[in-house]
Amino acid sequence: MFSNKSLTIYKIRLPLKIPFTTSFGTQHYRNAIILHLMYNGIDAYSECVTDEGPYYSYEDNETALHIIKTYLINYIKDVPEPSKFLERSEKIKGHNMAKAAIEMLLWDYYSKVKKIPLYKYIGESKGYALIGISIGIDDVKKMINFIHESIKSGYRRIKVKIDKGKEIKILSEIREYFPDIPLSADANGCYTIKDIEILKALDKYNLLYIEQPLQHDDIIHHAKLRKEISTPICLDEPITSYEKALKAFEIGAADIINIKPGRLGGVYNSLKVIELAKEFKKGVWIGGMLETGIGRAFNIALASLNSINMPGDTSPNERYFNKDIVLNLFKMNNGTIIPYDSPGIGVNVDFEFMKNVSTRIEKLDLWV
Ligand SMILES: [Mg+2]
């Protein structure tokens, strides 16, 4: 017999307003997996932050779907609390983005059961998030125009993507035009320790930090690099667990951590790393993976926590999409965004539009 529980998986292809280029490639679409749980009259949602290719990490949409449909689905037939789900899924190595998609679905579900907005359910919140912008690699003149517009609209921090061989041109021209703006650069792991001279040369651009200069899985060489440069280091890609964050802080590899709940396996692990950063008196902010309004709502809730002490990459929806799959859109005011005050993540999904941009829809019944 079928219960009234179901999980619907939408694989969507949403065009980006403008292409987004990093050191690992150019994205024209956000190819997302959206999960919709229906249970006991509650609709809960989440977004898997994988995309089509394994470029940010080894996971992609198809590996995430495989892990969700073959393994993780078996752990949620009783719709457990997120902590219970984490315990059950511990034996599966890695695949944090797939796990996070399910874990975050459960956070949305339980905050809706308790009729509390997610941002109040997960901790002490200041009630707003400080917003920075992440700008892709482009013709430097275009990047400068974009920065100009971003400052005018109130962004609290400008981050530019850089790539090996393009970094000096990008940063020197930007700094010439904007000597004092709060600026950071994200290399997405395009250097190795052998490039130390290039990285030393970036000290003069007075960056707030350089994000992930060395390879995606490296922590140790970042500690070595940090001794040679004055620019603080922010780690992103290799911080996939609380233990990795602890090691990075202990050996002096990171001054700052960019928290992405997808990369860390969900909200619970993100909260643990946020508290760890507080204990170590380090910087911590919430990053982004070009999420639709669903993933974005989780990020804004986390970014509003008291312990988040730096502006994140959590722009309003319109920075990335002409039309989003949610109807209520975040608005930025003076470089801040207020999380939604309705229960859970608080988004109203535009189902008609989401179906239009779906390349696959699968409904799974979750009977026990
Ligand atoms: Mg990054």
Residues whose N, C-alpha, C, O or C-beta is under 5 A from the ligand:
A	BS01	MG	D186 E211 D236
